Amino acid sequence: MSEATLVQTPVQRALALQTAHGAALEEGEGERIAYEIIDAAAAAGKTVEEYVVEYAKGLDVSAPREGMKSAFWSYGIPHPDLPVDKVLSSQFLAAVWTDMENDNEPDSARYLEGTPGGQVLDKLHLWNPDVYKVLGLNEQQGNALAREAWSAVSENYAKATDGEAIVFGGELVPWSVAYETEMPQLRRGTGPENIHFMYDLPEELLKGLPPESRQLLSDGSVRSHVHFKAPDPASPPTQKYWEAGYLDLEHLRSLPTPEAQRAAILEACERVALVDAQQAEAERQAEAGLTTEQEVSGPAVEEQQRRQIATPSVSTHGVFLPGVTVNAHAAVSQPVTRAGTTPAGTHGVFLPGVEVEAKNVVVPSASNAATTPTHAPPASEKSNAPGLEA
């Protein structure tokens, strides 16, 4: 039997896609792309950076029909065929999953890089040094431009999601496009109850917690709000959700009861919901043509919060996080599942024999957090920057 006729597992298919995607550009192709960008920017009377980001914002990432499942992704997973400093980007696992879903039910699923706009932006190869060097950018500037462009198209992709959001990622990190850009739009749009994670949280994060807290932290509704990377007080981050969504796991483990731990978890979710409300109010004012000098705080934010989350409390988390069921007195936690979804913990069906803890990443300082690639090219670049960060 020839190699071409061998049946590949989803992981093998994803690795093949990544290898093909990471192939070097043909000679002169990067220069051709760069000069097209330069000429288009000059014709528009804009800098290269301004033009590329504006161009990305106008790309078509709309869903072809209502209620489609939409894949999101962040970083990647280890793979034995890759060097230890490389990962199998979750971008390509999301692509294979999308194909599998559409094989079972045509036009039922999508992923960003498979949309018309995603395909167009991908062909600009903004992460490739053959492109950004001709644009007159160094590596840091090139990565920053690529990240900003992909962040813009990612935000629109998330806004256009009205069905289930399937996230190929483990622990969300606060500087990622997935956490900073996509999750806020998904929470405010399709809703946290429709956000599901394909990978479990790393066991090391949950170690020492009772079953009730482990179950609550593992639910997609909660995972879409919180992260576990402390901000540096000496160098405060610029990301608006970093401080709001931080959950100190050491402090959480020190709390004496599951009820107290649940209260702390939901408090972090409430902080994030407040930032969501502030952002929604700012957007509402901008759309209404009101002055941007008005501070988004006080009664306006409180009213927005009342409308959106109905003053959540620990005892009414079902209102705040619909679909989350937690029995604080249960001896054994039960996985939360919903009809028609692939719950976290069943990834063994999709990724048999693969340990799918998210690749550990180094916390960037506040000065470079905004330019750390989260959706970067797979194999050919630094491994901890898996492409479009989701």
N, C-alpha and C positions, 0 to 999 in steps of 0.2 A: 504494500500500500504506500503510495507516495505521500510525502509530507503535506501536500496540498489537499489531500482527501481526508486527512485525519480530523476527527471531530475535536474542536477546541472547547475548553471550558470557558465560562465568561471571563475569568481572570486572564487566561491565555489570549483571548480575543482582545481584551483591553491592553495587554502588554504589546501585542502586535500593532494596535492602533497607535500607541505611544511611540513605538520605535519608528513607525512610518512618519509620524508627525514631527519627530525630532531630527529627521534627516536634514543634512545641510542643504541650504538653498543652492540652486544652480548658479554658476558663476555669473555675476552681473545682475542677478535678480534683486538682491537687496538694494543695490544702487538704483536700479530702475524704480523700485517702489518708493524709495526715499525722495528721488527727484520728482516723482509724480505728486507726492505730498507737498514738497517745497513749492512747486509750480501752482498747485491748487490753493495753497495758503496765500501766496503772493497775489493771485488773482482775486482772492476774497479780501485782501487788505488786512490779513491777520498774521500773527506769529504762527509758527508751526504748532506750538503747544495749543494755542487757542483754537486753531482750525481743527486739529485732530479730535479734541474733546467735543467741540460743537458737532463735528461730523458724527462721532459716536452716539451722541444724544439723539440724533435724528434717524438712526438705523431702526429697521423694522424687526422688533422682537415680540410682536403681538402673537397671541395664541390663535391658531386657525379656527378653533371652535371653543365654546364655553365648557368649563368643567374639566378640562384636561389635567392630567397629572403633570407636574413640572418638576424636573430634577434640578437640584442645586448641589454644589460640591465645594469642598475645601481641602487643600493639601492632598495627602495620599496615604498609602499603606506600604509596609515593607514587602519586598518580593525577592525570593531566593535567586532569581536570574539577574538582579540588579546589584550594583555595588552598594556597600553598607551606607554610603552617604546619599543614595538615591532612593526615590520612592516611586511606586506605581501611582501616577496621578489619578485622583478620583474623577477627574474630567472624563477619562476614557472608560472607567467603570460606569459612570452615568450614561455615557453614550451607548454602551453595550446593553445596559438595563433598558434604556429607551427603545432600542431595537427589539428587545425581547418582549416588552410590553406591547409594542405596535404589531409584532407578529401574532400575538394572542388576540389583540383587538385593534384594528387599524385606527390611526389618528387618535389614540388614547393618551399618548405621553409625548413629552418633548424635553429637550435640554438646551441650554443657552447656545452652545457652539453649533447646534444643529439648526437654529433659526436662521432665516435669511440674513438678518443683521449680524448675528454671531459669526456666520460664515464669512461675510464681507470683512469684518474687523479682524478675524483670524488671519485672513490672507494679507493683511498689512504687516504681519510679523514684527510687531512693535517691540517685542522682547529681544529680537535678534540684533546682535552688534553690527551685522552687515547693514542693518537699516538705521539704527539710532546713531551710529557714528557718522554716517553720511548726513544725517539731519543736524550734525554739529553738537551732539549730546554725548556726555560721558555715560558710564554705566549707571550711576545713581540717577542721573537726569532721565536716561532712557527708561529705566524701570519705573520712575515716578510717572512719566507720561503714559506708559503702557497701563499702569495701575489706574490712573485717573480715567483713561478712556474706557477700560473694561469695567471700572466701577460705575461709570455713567450708564453703560449699556446694561449692566447687571441690575441697577436700580429700576430701569424701565422694564426689564424682564420680570422682576419681582412684582412691580406694580400691575403687570398684565396677567398675573397669576390669580385665577379665581377658583381653582380646584385644589387638590391635595398637593402639598409641597414635600417632595421626597429628598432628604438631605443626605448626600454621601459625605459624611464627616463624623468625626468622633467628638473630641473636646473642641468647642469653638473658642478661638482666641480673639481678644478684643480689638486687635489691629487689623483683622481680616475684613475683606469685602463682605464675606458671608455674614459676619456678626454686625459690623458697623453699618452696612448699606442694605443688604438683602433682608435680614431678619426684621428690622423695623417696618419695612414695606409689607412683608408677609403678615406680621402681627396685625397691622392696621387694615390689611386687605382681606386675604382669604381667612385670617384668624389663626391664633395659636393652636386651636384644636385641630387644625388641618395640617400642622407641620409635624412630619414624622422623620425619624433618623434611621438610616440604614445600618449604622454601626453603633454598637454599645459604647457607653462611656468607658474609658480605661479603668480597669479594676483598681489600680492604685489610687485613683481619686475617691472611690467609694469605700476603700478599706477603713474599717473601724466604725462604720455607720450602721445603725440598726436597719432591719429590712424595710421599715416604713419610710425612712429617709432615703434609702437607696432607690426605692420604687418611685418616690416623688421626684427625685433628681433625675431619674432615667426617663421620665415622661417627656415627650416632645414639646408639650406646651411650656413646661418649665425650662427645658434646655434651650428653647428659642429666646429666653430672656437672659439667662445668667452665664457668667464665665468665672474662671478660677485663677486669673492672673492679676496679682496685686499691682496697682499703679505705683510708680516711684514718687514718693512725696517730694524728693529733692528735684525732680524734673517732671512736673505734672504733665500728663498727656493732653493732647489737643482733642482727641476723639471724644465726642459727646457722651458715648455710652460706656466708656471704660470704667469710670468710678461708679456710675449708677448700677451697673450689672455685676459688679464684683461680689463674689460670695466667698468669704474666708472659711475654707474647709476645716482648718485647725480650730477656729472658734466654734464652728458648727459641731465638731466632734466633742467639744468641751461642754456643750449644753446637756443638761441632765436627763431630759425626757424627749421622746419622739415629738410630743406636742410642741415643745420649745424649739426643736429643730425645724419643724414644719413652719412655725411662725417666722423664723429667721429666713427660711427659703422664700416664703411668700412675700416677706418684706422686701427682699432684693427684687422680686418680680414687680412689686408695686413701684419701686424707685424707677425701674425701666419704663413702666407704664406712664409715669409722670413725664419722663423725657419724651416718650411717644406723643403724649398730649401736647407738650410744648411745641414739638416739631409740627404737629398737625395744625395747631393754632397759627404758627408762623406761616405755614403754607396757605392757610385760609385767608389770612390777612393779605399776603402777597397777591393771591388770586383776586381778592376783592379790591385791590389797588390801594390799600391803606398804607400809610407811611411806615417804613421799616424802622423808624426811630422809636416806635412804641415798643416798650419792653414786653416780652411774652412771659408774663408772670401774674401772680395775684389772682383776682377773681376770674379772669378770662381762662386761665389754666385750670383753676379749680372747677369751673363750670364744664370745661371740656372733659375733665376727668370724670365728673359725675355722669355726663352723657355716655362716656365710652365704657367705663368699668364699674359703674354703680357702687362706688365706695366699698372696695373689697375689704374683707377682714379674714382672719384665719379660719373662722368658722363658716365663712361663706365662699371659700375658694372656688366652689363650683361655678359661681357667678363670674369670678375673675378669670378662671381658667376652665372653661367649659370642657367637659369630657374627662377631667382628672378625678379619679376616685381613689381616695386614700383612707384606709381604716387604720387609725393610729394604734389600735389595740390588737391588730391581727398578728398572729405569731409568725405567719409566713406570708411574704409579699407575693402578689400575683401580678404578672405582667399586664400592663394596660394595652388592650388591643381595640381596634375599631373595624367594623365590617368593611371589607374591600381593601384593606391596607396591608402592607408588609411590615409587621411590627419589628422593632429592634430586637435582636436576639434570634431572629430566624434568618440572619444573614448567611448562616451555614448552608442554606439551600442555594443561595446565589453565589456565595464565595466558599465552597466546600474546602475544609482543611486550612483555611487562611485565617490567621489571627489578625483581626482588623482594628487594632487600636491605632488611633491617629498617630502619625509621626510626631515625636516630641519636637518642639521648636523653641528657639531661644527668644526670650522676651526682648523686643527691641526697646531702645531708649526712646524717650519722647521725641528726641530730635530726629530720629530716622524712622519712627513707627509709620509715618504716613507714606513713606516710600518703600516699605518692605513689601516685596512682591508676594501676593497671596494667590494670584492666578497667573503664574508665570509659566514659561515653556517647560515641558517635562524634562526628558533625559539630558538634553544638551546644556542646561543651565544648572545653577545651584539647586540642590535637591529639595530643600525646604521651601521652595516657592513653586507650588504646583499649578500654576496657570491662573485661571480666573478665580480669584478667591471669593469662594464661596466660600 
